Amino acid sequence: MPEAFPSFGTIETEQELTEEAFAILRQHLPPHKVARLLALWKIDSGDYVKERDSLFSGSTVDSLFEEAKSAQG
């Protein structure tokens, strides 16, 4: 259950914060840039396989390729 502070409202859990951040990244960056960013951050905690499945669910190699191509201009 999230903790609450009177002046800050509700503080989300680390998992909730991570999910929100990934959602923002996915909205504003193509998948290949999200993957590169994650590699740069060298995230050592969590389960990359689960995160990868969430990031790319419903995607195919072809759809990711087309998305990357269109993002390049």
PDB file of N, CA, C and O in Angstrom:
ATOM      1  N   MET A   1       0.844  -1.179   0.000  1.00  0.00           N
ATOM      2  CA  MET A   1       0.000   0.000   0.000  1.00  0.00           C
ATOM      3  C   MET A   1       0.886   1.238   0.000  1.00  0.00           C
ATOM      4  O   MET A   1       1.813   1.312   0.806  1.00  0.00           O
ATOM      5  N   PRO A   2       0.638   2.217  -0.874  1.00  0.00           N
ATOM      6  CA  PRO A   2       1.454   3.430  -0.923  1.00  0.00           C
ATOM      7  C   PRO A   2       1.394   4.204   0.385  1.00  0.00           C
ATOM      8  O   PRO A   2       0.377   4.215   1.079  1.00  0.00           O
ATOM      9  N   GLU A   3       2.502   4.847   0.700  1.00  0.00           N
ATOM     10  CA  GLU A   3       2.560   5.681   1.888  1.00  0.00           C
ATOM     11  C   GLU A   3       2.019   7.059   1.536  1.00  0.00           C
ATOM     12  O   GLU A   3       2.091   7.487   0.384  1.00  0.00           O
ATOM     13  N   ALA A   4       1.475   7.754   2.537  1.00  0.00           N
ATOM     14  CA  ALA A   4       0.949   9.093   2.284  1.00  0.00           C
ATOM     15  C   ALA A   4       1.640  10.100   3.194  1.00  0.00           C
ATOM     16  O   ALA A   4       1.870   9.825   4.372  1.00  0.00           O
ATOM     17  N   PHE A   5       1.966  11.255   2.651  1.00  0.00           N
ATOM     18  CA  PHE A   5       2.507  12.372   3.401  1.00  0.00           C
ATOM     19  C   PHE A   5       1.554  13.541   3.176  1.00  0.00           C
ATOM     20  O   PHE A   5       1.121  13.770   2.047  1.00  0.00           O
ATOM     21  N   PRO A   6       1.223  14.281   4.223  1.00  0.00           N
ATOM     22  CA  PRO A   6       0.246  15.365   4.083  1.00  0.00           C
ATOM     23  C   PRO A   6       0.576  16.366   2.980  1.00  0.00           C
ATOM     24  O   PRO A   6      -0.320  16.777   2.243  1.00  0.00           O
ATOM     25  N   SER A   7       1.839  16.768   2.849  1.00  0.00           N
ATOM     26  CA  SER A   7       2.169  17.799   1.875  1.00  0.00           C
ATOM     27  C   SER A   7       2.454  17.244   0.480  1.00  0.00           C
ATOM     28  O   SER A   7       2.495  18.009  -0.483  1.00  0.00           O
ATOM     29  N   PHE A   8       2.649  15.941   0.352  1.00  0.00           N
ATOM     30  CA  PHE A   8       2.986  15.354  -0.938  1.00  0.00           C
ATOM     31  C   PHE A   8       1.899  14.473  -1.524  1.00  0.00           C
ATOM     32  O   PHE A   8       2.017  14.040  -2.670  1.00  0.00           O
ATOM     33  N   GLY A   9       0.861  14.199  -0.783  1.00  0.00           N
ATOM     34  CA  GLY A   9      -0.167  13.296  -1.279  1.00  0.00           C
ATOM     35  C   GLY A   9       0.320  11.857  -1.169  1.00  0.00           C
ATOM     36  O   GLY A   9       1.091  11.525  -0.269  1.00  0.00           O
ATOM     37  N   THR A  10      -0.127  11.011  -2.079  1.00  0.00           N
ATOM     38  CA  THR A  10       0.227   9.599  -2.043  1.00  0.00           C
ATOM     39  C   THR A  10       1.530   9.362  -2.792  1.00  0.00           C
ATOM     40  O   THR A  10       1.724   9.863  -3.899  1.00  0.00           O
ATOM     41  N   ILE A  11       2.410   8.599  -2.181  1.00  0.00           N
ATOM     42  CA  ILE A  11       3.679   8.236  -2.807  1.00  0.00           C
ATOM     43  C   ILE A  11       3.520   6.824  -3.370  1.00  0.00           C
ATOM     44  O   ILE A  11       3.180   5.887  -2.649  1.00  0.00           O
ATOM     45  N   GLU A  12       3.772   6.693  -4.668  1.00  0.00           N
ATOM     46  CA  GLU A  12       3.603   5.395  -5.308  1.00  0.00           C
ATOM     47  C   GLU A  12       4.770   4.462  -4.955  1.00  0.00           C
ATOM     48  O   GLU A  12       5.836   4.901  -4.525  1.00  0.00           O
ATOM     49  N   THR A  13       4.532   3.178  -5.150  1.00  0.00           N
ATOM     50  CA  THR A  13       5.587   2.192  -4.923  1.00  0.00           C
ATOM     51  C   THR A  13       6.620   2.306  -6.045  1.00  0.00           C
ATOM     52  O   THR A  13       6.371   2.947  -7.066  1.00  0.00           O
ATOM     53  N   GLU A  14       7.770   1.685  -5.848  1.00  0.00           N
ATOM     54  CA  GLU A  14       8.793   1.688  -6.898  1.00  0.00           C
ATOM     55  C   GLU A  14       8.264   1.031  -8.170  1.00  0.00           C
ATOM     56  O   GLU A  14       8.558   1.487  -9.275  1.00  0.00           O
ATOM     57  N   GLN A  15       7.487  -0.032  -8.018  1.00  0.00           N
ATOM     58  CA  GLN A  15       6.919  -0.717  -9.181  1.00  0.00           C
ATOM     59  C   GLN A  15       5.963   0.204  -9.940  1.00  0.00           C
ATOM     60  O   GLN A  15       6.005   0.270 -11.168  1.00  0.00           O
ATOM     61  N   GLU A  16       5.110   0.907  -9.213  1.00  0.00           N
ATOM     62  CA  GLU A  16       4.176   1.831  -9.860  1.00  0.00           C
ATOM     63  C   GLU A  16       4.918   2.960 -10.579  1.00  0.00           C
ATOM     64  O   GLU A  16       4.546   3.347 -11.686  1.00  0.00           O
ATOM     65  N   LEU A  17       5.954   3.478  -9.950  1.00  0.00           N
ATOM     66  CA  LEU A  17       6.751   4.535 -10.564  1.00  0.00           C
ATOM     67  C   LEU A  17       7.437   4.028 -11.826  1.00  0.00           C
ATOM     68  O   LEU A  17       7.461   4.718 -12.846  1.00  0.00           O
ATOM     69  N   THR A  18       7.993   2.825 -11.755  1.00  0.00           N
ATOM     70  CA  THR A  18       8.655   2.232 -12.920  1.00  0.00           C
ATOM     71  C   THR A  18       7.664   2.027 -14.061  1.00  0.00           C
ATOM     72  O   THR A  18       7.971   2.349 -15.209  1.00  0.00           O
ATOM     73  N   GLU A  19       6.490   1.500 -13.763  1.00  0.00           N
ATOM     74  CA  GLU A  19       5.476   1.282 -14.795  1.00  0.00           C
ATOM     75  C   GLU A  19       5.045   2.604 -15.432  1.00  0.00           C
ATOM     76  O   GLU A  19       4.862   2.679 -16.647  1.00  0.00           O
ATOM     77  N   GLU A  20       4.884   3.638 -14.618  1.00  0.00           N
ATOM     78  CA  GLU A  20       4.501   4.943 -15.160  1.00  0.00           C
ATOM     79  C   GLU A  20       5.607   5.499 -16.058  1.00  0.00           C
ATOM     80  O   GLU A  20       5.332   6.045 -17.127  1.00  0.00           O
ATOM     81  N   ALA A  21       6.851   5.358 -15.618  1.00  0.00           N
ATOM     82  CA  ALA A  21       7.975   5.857 -16.418  1.00  0.00           C
ATOM     83  C   ALA A  21       8.064   5.116 -17.752  1.00  0.00           C
ATOM     84  O   ALA A  21       8.278   5.740 -18.791  1.00  0.00           O
ATOM     85  N   PHE A  22       7.901   3.790 -17.734  1.00  0.00           N
ATOM     86  CA  PHE A  22       7.929   3.016 -18.979  1.00  0.00           C
ATOM     87  C   PHE A  22       6.792   3.429 -19.914  1.00  0.00           C
ATOM     88  O   PHE A  22       6.973   3.513 -21.129  1.00  0.00           O
ATOM     89  N   ALA A  23       5.630   3.682 -19.335  1.00  0.00           N
ATOM     90  CA  ALA A  23       4.490   4.099 -20.167  1.00  0.00           C
ATOM     91  C   ALA A  23       4.794   5.438 -20.849  1.00  0.00           C
ATOM     92  O   ALA A  23       4.482   5.623 -22.025  1.00  0.00           O
ATOM     93  N   ILE A  24       5.397   6.356 -20.116  1.00  0.00           N
ATOM     94  CA  ILE A  24       5.759   7.650 -20.695  1.00  0.00           C
ATOM     95  C   ILE A  24       6.799   7.465 -21.787  1.00  0.00           C
ATOM     96  O   ILE A  24       6.687   8.051 -22.863  1.00  0.00           O
ATOM     97  N   LEU A  25       7.815   6.648 -21.509  1.00  0.00           N
ATOM     98  CA  LEU A  25       8.849   6.388 -22.513  1.00  0.00           C
ATOM     99  C   LEU A  25       8.248   5.776 -23.766  1.00  0.00           C
ATOM    100  O   LEU A  25       8.576   6.184 -24.880  1.00  0.00           O
ATOM    101  N   ARG A  26       7.360   4.789 -23.586  1.00  0.00           N
ATOM    102  CA  ARG A  26       6.744   4.124 -24.746  1.00  0.00           C
ATOM    103  C   ARG A  26       5.890   5.081 -25.561  1.00  0.00           C
ATOM    104  O   ARG A  26       5.785   4.933 -26.779  1.00  0.00           O
ATOM    105  N   GLN A  27       5.273   6.068 -24.900  1.00  0.00           N
ATOM    106  CA  GLN A  27       4.440   7.044 -25.613  1.00  0.00           C
ATOM    107  C   GLN A  27       5.284   8.004 -26.441  1.00  0.00           C
ATOM    108  O   GLN A  27       4.835   8.487 -27.480  1.00  0.00           O
ATOM    109  N   HIS A  28       6.489   8.280 -25.994  1.00  0.00           N
ATOM    110  CA  HIS A  28       7.271   9.351 -26.604  1.00  0.00           C
ATOM    111  C   HIS A  28       8.523   8.896 -27.353  1.00  0.00           C
ATOM    112  O   HIS A  28       9.164   9.693 -28.037  1.00  0.00           O
ATOM    113  N   LEU A  29       8.867   7.626 -27.223  1.00  0.00           N
ATOM    114  CA  LEU A  29      10.059   7.111 -27.904  1.00  0.00           C
ATOM    115  C   LEU A  29       9.722   5.817 -28.620  1.00  0.00           C
ATOM    116  O   LEU A  29       8.888   5.045 -28.146  1.00  0.00           O
ATOM    117  N   PRO A  30      10.362   5.571 -29.757  1.00  0.00           N
ATOM    118  CA  PRO A  30      10.175   4.286 -30.421  1.00  0.00           C
ATOM    119  C   PRO A  30      10.845   3.178 -29.587  1.00  0.00           C
ATOM    120  O   PRO A  30      11.757   3.456 -28.808  1.00  0.00           O
ATOM    121  N   PRO A  31      10.397   1.936 -29.750  1.00  0.00           N
ATOM    122  CA  PRO A  31      10.908   0.839 -28.929  1.00  0.00           C
ATOM    123  C   PRO A  31      12.432   0.701 -28.942  1.00  0.00           C
ATOM    124  O   PRO A  31      13.031   0.393 -27.912  1.00  0.00           O
ATOM    125  N   HIS A  32      13.059   0.922 -30.086  1.00  0.00           N
ATOM    126  CA  HIS A  32      14.518   0.741 -30.118  1.00  0.00           C
ATOM    127  C   HIS A  32      15.231   1.777 -29.252  1.00  0.00           C
ATOM    128  O   HIS A  32      16.297   1.489 -28.708  1.00  0.00           O
ATOM    129  N   LYS A  33      14.667   2.970 -29.116  1.00  0.00           N
ATOM    130  CA  LYS A  33      15.285   3.971 -28.249  1.00  0.00           C
ATOM    131  C   LYS A  33      15.042   3.657 -26.771  1.00  0.00           C
ATOM    132  O   LYS A  33      15.910   3.898 -25.933  1.00  0.00           O
ATOM    133  N   VAL A  34      13.872   3.123 -26.458  1.00  0.00           N
ATOM    134  CA  VAL A  34      13.606   2.707 -25.079  1.00  0.00           C
ATOM    135  C   VAL A  34      14.603   1.613 -24.690  1.00  0.00           C
ATOM    136  O   VAL A  34      15.165   1.642 -23.595  1.00  0.00           O
ATOM    137  N   ALA A  35      14.817   0.654 -25.588  1.00  0.00           N
ATOM    138  CA  ALA A  35      15.762  -0.432 -25.312  1.00  0.00           C
ATOM    139  C   ALA A  35      17.174   0.109 -25.117  1.00  0.00           C
ATOM    140  O   ALA A  35      17.885  -0.325 -24.211  1.00  0.00           O
ATOM    141  N   ARG A  36      17.585   1.051 -25.959  1.00  0.00           N
ATOM    142  CA  ARG A  36      18.920   1.637 -25.825  1.00  0.00           C
ATOM    143  C   ARG A  36      19.054   2.387 -24.503  1.00  0.00           C
ATOM    144  O   ARG A  36      20.089   2.300 -23.842  1.00  0.00           O
ATOM    145  N   LEU A  37      18.016   3.119 -24.117  1.00  0.00           N
ATOM    146  CA  LEU A  37      18.042   3.853 -22.872  1.00  0.00           C
ATOM    147  C   LEU A  37      18.171   2.911 -21.685  1.00  0.00           C
ATOM    148  O   LEU A  37      18.944   3.166 -20.761  1.00  0.00           O
ATOM    149  N   LEU A  38      17.413   1.824 -21.713  1.00  0.00           N
ATOM    150  CA  LEU A  38      17.504   0.848 -20.639  1.00  0.00           C
ATOM    151  C   LEU A  38      18.907   0.257 -20.544  1.00  0.00           C
ATOM    152  O   LEU A  38      19.423   0.036 -19.449  1.00  0.00           O
ATOM    153  N   ALA A  39      19.521   0.003 -21.701  1.00  0.00           N
ATOM    154  CA  ALA A  39      20.884  -0.523 -21.715  1.00  0.00           C
ATOM    155  C   ALA A  39      21.861   0.505 -21.131  1.00  0.00           C
ATOM    156  O   ALA A  39      22.790   0.144 -20.409  1.00  0.00           O
ATOM    157  N   LEU A  40      21.647   1.770 -21.445  1.00  0.00           N
ATOM    158  CA  LEU A  40      22.515   2.820 -20.897  1.00  0.00           C
ATOM    159  C   LEU A  40      22.382   2.924 -19.383  1.00  0.00           C
ATOM    160  O   LEU A  40      23.369   3.124 -18.674  1.00  0.00           O
ATOM    161  N   TRP A  41      21.158   2.787 -18.898  1.00  0.00           N
ATOM    162  CA  TRP A  41      20.922   2.876 -17.460  1.00  0.00           C
ATOM    163  C   TRP A  41      21.442   1.663 -16.721  1.00  0.00           C
ATOM    164  O   TRP A  41      21.658   1.714 -15.510  1.00  0.00           O
ATOM    165  N   LYS A  42      21.645   0.567 -17.445  1.00  0.00           N
ATOM    166  CA  LYS A  42      22.133  -0.674 -16.849  1.00  0.00           C
ATOM    167  C   LYS A  42      21.300  -1.066 -15.631  1.00  0.00           C
ATOM    168  O   LYS A  42      21.822  -1.262 -14.533  1.00  0.00           O
ATOM    169  N   ILE A  43      20.019  -1.172 -15.851  1.00  0.00           N
ATOM    170  CA  ILE A  43      19.116  -1.541 -14.768  1.00  0.00           C
ATOM    171  C   ILE A  43      19.463  -2.944 -14.294  1.00  0.00           C
ATOM    172  O   ILE A  43      19.371  -3.909 -15.052  1.00  0.00           O
ATOM    173  N   ASP A  44      19.860  -3.045 -13.035  1.00  0.00           N
ATOM    174  CA  ASP A  44      20.273  -4.326 -12.478  1.00  0.00           C
ATOM    175  C   ASP A  44      19.172  -4.999 -11.669  1.00  0.00           C
ATOM    176  O   ASP A  44      19.269  -6.186 -11.358  1.00  0.00           O
ATOM    177  N   SER A  45      18.135  -4.260 -11.329  1.00  0.00           N
ATOM    178  CA  SER A  45      17.075  -4.864 -10.541  1.00  0.00           C
ATOM    179  C   SER A  45      15.870  -5.138 -11.434  1.00  0.00           C
ATOM    180  O   SER A  45      15.755  -4.594 -12.533  1.00  0.00           O
ATOM    181  N   GLY A  46      15.010  -5.958 -10.962  1.00  0.00           N
ATOM    182  CA  GLY A  46      13.826  -6.280 -11.736  1.00  0.00           C
ATOM    183  C   GLY A  46      14.076  -7.456 -12.666  1.00  0.00           C
ATOM    184  O   GLY A  46      15.132  -8.087 -12.622  1.00  0.00           O
ATOM    185  N   ASP A  47      13.118  -7.734 -13.484  1.00  0.00           N
ATOM    186  CA  ASP A  47      13.175  -8.875 -14.395  1.00  0.00           C
ATOM    187  C   ASP A  47      13.046  -8.359 -15.823  1.00  0.00           C
ATOM    188  O   ASP A  47      11.943  -8.057 -16.280  1.00  0.00           O
ATOM    189  N   TYR A  48      14.172  -8.257 -16.528  1.00  0.00           N
ATOM    190  CA  TYR A  48      14.172  -7.694 -17.876  1.00  0.00           C
ATOM    191  C   TYR A  48      13.231  -8.463 -18.802  1.00  0.00           C
ATOM    192  O   TYR A  48      12.579  -7.860 -19.655  1.00  0.00           O
ATOM    193  N   VAL A  49      13.153  -9.777 -18.646  1.00  0.00           N
ATOM    194  CA  VAL A  49      12.302 -10.572 -19.532  1.00  0.00           C
ATOM    195  C   VAL A  49      10.850 -10.132 -19.385  1.00  0.00           C
ATOM    196  O   VAL A  49      10.147  -9.988 -20.386  1.00  0.00           O
ATOM    197  N   LYS A  50      10.392  -9.916 -18.158  1.00  0.00           N
ATOM    198  CA  LYS A  50       9.019  -9.449 -17.947  1.00  0.00           C
ATOM    199  C   LYS A  50       8.841  -8.042 -18.488  1.00  0.00           C
ATOM    200  O   LYS A  50       7.825  -7.742 -19.115  1.00  0.00           O
ATOM    201  N   GLU A  51       9.829  -7.166 -18.248  1.00  0.00           N
ATOM    202  CA  GLU A  51       9.749  -5.800 -18.759  1.00  0.00           C
ATOM    203  C   GLU A  51       9.752  -5.804 -20.283  1.00  0.00           C
ATOM    204  O   GLU A  51       9.008  -5.052 -20.913  1.00  0.00           O
ATOM    205  N   ARG A  52      10.588  -6.649 -20.871  1.00  0.00           N
ATOM    206  CA  ARG A  52      10.655  -6.741 -22.335  1.00  0.00           C
ATOM    207  C   ARG A  52       9.316  -7.199 -22.888  1.00  0.00           C
ATOM    208  O   ARG A  52       8.819  -6.649 -23.871  1.00  0.00           O
ATOM    209  N   ASP A  53       8.736  -8.208 -22.251  1.00  0.00           N
ATOM    210  CA  ASP A  53       7.436  -8.693 -22.704  1.00  0.00           C
ATOM    211  C   ASP A  53       6.389  -7.594 -22.621  1.00  0.00           C
ATOM    212  O   ASP A  53       5.545  -7.473 -23.509  1.00  0.00           O
ATOM    213  N   SER A  54       6.436  -6.798 -21.569  1.00  0.00           N
ATOM    214  CA  SER A  54       5.488  -5.690 -21.417  1.00  0.00           C
ATOM    215  C   SER A  54       5.737  -4.608 -22.459  1.00  0.00           C
ATOM    216  O   SER A  54       4.795  -4.073 -23.044  1.00  0.00           O
ATOM    217  N   LEU A  55       7.005  -4.287 -22.687  1.00  0.00           N
ATOM    218  CA  LEU A  55       7.350  -3.236 -23.647  1.00  0.00           C
ATOM    219  C   LEU A  55       6.948  -3.593 -25.068  1.00  0.00           C
ATOM    220  O   LEU A  55       6.465  -2.743 -25.815  1.00  0.00           O
ATOM    221  N   PHE A  56       7.145  -4.847 -25.438  1.00  0.00           N
ATOM    222  CA  PHE A  56       6.973  -5.236 -26.823  1.00  0.00           C
ATOM    223  C   PHE A  56       5.789  -6.167 -27.052  1.00  0.00           C
ATOM    224  O   PHE A  56       5.708  -6.816 -28.096  1.00  0.00           O
ATOM    225  N   SER A  57       4.863  -6.244 -26.085  1.00  0.00           N
ATOM    226  CA  SER A  57       3.717  -7.126 -26.257  1.00  0.00           C
ATOM    227  C   SER A  57       2.911  -6.707 -27.475  1.00  0.00           C
ATOM    228  O   SER A  57       2.654  -5.522 -27.686  1.00  0.00           O
ATOM    229  N   GLY A  58       2.522  -7.674 -28.262  1.00  0.00           N
ATOM    230  CA  GLY A  58       1.746  -7.397 -29.465  1.00  0.00           C
ATOM    231  C   GLY A  58       2.579  -6.946 -30.646  1.00  0.00           C
ATOM    232  O   GLY A  58       2.044  -6.717 -31.731  1.00  0.00           O
ATOM    233  N   SER A  59       3.883  -6.815 -30.449  1.00  0.00           N
ATOM    234  CA  SER A  59       4.768  -6.384 -31.536  1.00  0.00           C
ATOM    235  C   SER A  59       5.391  -7.589 -32.222  1.00  0.00           C
ATOM    236  O   SER A  59       5.583  -8.645 -31.618  1.00  0.00           O
ATOM    237  N   THR A  60       5.695  -7.407 -33.476  1.00  0.00           N
ATOM    238  CA  THR A  60       6.438  -8.421 -34.224  1.00  0.00           C
ATOM    239  C   THR A  60       7.741  -7.780 -34.688  1.00  0.00           C
ATOM    240  O   THR A  60       7.906  -6.564 -34.593  1.00  0.00           O
ATOM    241  N   VAL A  61       8.647  -8.581 -35.179  1.00  0.00           N
ATOM    242  CA  VAL A  61       9.888  -8.040 -35.722  1.00  0.00           C
ATOM    243  C   VAL A  61       9.564  -7.052 -36.835  1.00  0.00           C
ATOM    244  O   VAL A  61      10.158  -5.977 -36.917  1.00  0.00           O
ATOM    245  N   ASP A  62       8.621  -7.426 -37.685  1.00  0.00           N
ATOM    246  CA  ASP A  62       8.235  -6.550 -38.794  1.00  0.00           C
ATOM    247  C   ASP A  62       7.646  -5.227 -38.296  1.00  0.00           C
ATOM    248  O   ASP A  62       7.983  -4.165 -38.820  1.00  0.00           O
ATOM    249  N   SER A  63       6.771  -5.284 -37.293  1.00  0.00           N
ATOM    250  CA  SER A  63       6.165  -4.041 -36.808  1.00  0.00           C
ATOM    251  C   SER A  63       7.199  -3.155 -36.113  1.00  0.00           C
ATOM    252  O   SER A  63       7.152  -1.932 -36.240  1.00  0.00           O
ATOM    253  N   LEU A  64       8.130  -3.764 -35.382  1.00  0.00           N
ATOM    254  CA  LEU A  64       9.190  -2.980 -34.749  1.00  0.00           C
ATOM    255  C   LEU A  64      10.102  -2.356 -35.802  1.00  0.00           C
ATOM    256  O   LEU A  64      10.526  -1.209 -35.662  1.00  0.00           O
ATOM    257  N   PHE A  65      10.400  -3.112 -36.848  1.00  0.00           N
ATOM    258  CA  PHE A  65      11.227  -2.595 -37.936  1.00  0.00           C
ATOM    259  C   PHE A  65      10.556  -1.398 -38.595  1.00  0.00           C
ATOM    260  O   PHE A  65      11.197  -0.375 -38.836  1.00  0.00           O
ATOM    261  N   GLU A  66       9.266  -1.529 -38.885  1.00  0.00           N
ATOM    262  CA  GLU A  66       8.528  -0.431 -39.515  1.00  0.00           C
ATOM    263  C   GLU A  66       8.469   0.788 -38.592  1.00  0.00           C
ATOM    264  O   GLU A  66       8.596   1.924 -39.050  1.00  0.00           O
ATOM    265  N   GLU A  67       8.280   0.555 -37.312  1.00  0.00           N
ATOM    266  CA  GLU A  67       8.233   1.662 -36.356  1.00  0.00           C
ATOM    267  C   GLU A  67       9.591   2.366 -36.285  1.00  0.00           C
ATOM    268  O   GLU A  67       9.655   3.595 -36.249  1.00  0.00           O
ATOM    269  N   ALA A  68      10.663   1.593 -36.264  1.00  0.00           N
ATOM    270  CA  ALA A  68      12.004   2.182 -36.241  1.00  0.00           C
ATOM    271  C   ALA A  68      12.277   2.958 -37.523  1.00  0.00           C
ATOM    272  O   ALA A  68      12.851   4.047 -37.488  1.00  0.00           O
ATOM    273  N   LYS A  69      11.862   2.393 -38.653  1.00  0.00           N
ATOM    274  CA  LYS A  69      12.063   3.059 -39.940  1.00  0.00           C
ATOM    275  C   LYS A  69      11.311   4.394 -39.988  1.00  0.00           C
ATOM    276  O   LYS A  69      11.862   5.406 -40.422  1.00  0.00           O
ATOM    277  N   SER A  70      10.070   4.389 -39.548  1.00  0.00           N
ATOM    278  CA  SER A  70       9.278   5.619 -39.608  1.00  0.00           C
ATOM    279  C   SER A  70       9.789   6.657 -38.607  1.00  0.00           C
ATOM    280  O   SER A  70       9.654   7.857 -38.847  1.00  0.00           O
ATOM    281  N   ALA A  71      10.370   6.217 -37.495  1.00  0.00           N
ATOM    282  CA  ALA A  71      10.898   7.150 -36.502  1.00  0.00           C
ATOM    283  C   ALA A  71      12.152   7.858 -37.000  1.00  0.00           C
ATOM    284  O   ALA A  71      12.492   8.941 -36.526  1.00  0.00           O
ATOM    285  N   GLN A  72      12.835   7.241 -37.957  1.00  0.00           N
ATOM    286  CA  GLN A  72      14.050   7.846 -38.503  1.00  0.00           C
ATOM    287  C   GLN A  72      13.748   8.930 -39.524  1.00  0.00           C
ATOM    288  O   GLN A  72      14.647   9.657 -39.945  1.00  0.00           O
ATOM    289  N   GLY A  73      12.524   9.038 -39.912  1.00  0.00           N
ATOM    290  CA  GLY A  73      12.138  10.122 -40.811  1.00  0.00           C
ATOM    291  C   GLY A  73      11.824   9.650 -42.145  1.00  0.00           C
ATOM    292  O   GLY A  73      11.480  10.448 -43.017  1.00  0.00           O
TER     293      GLY A  73
END
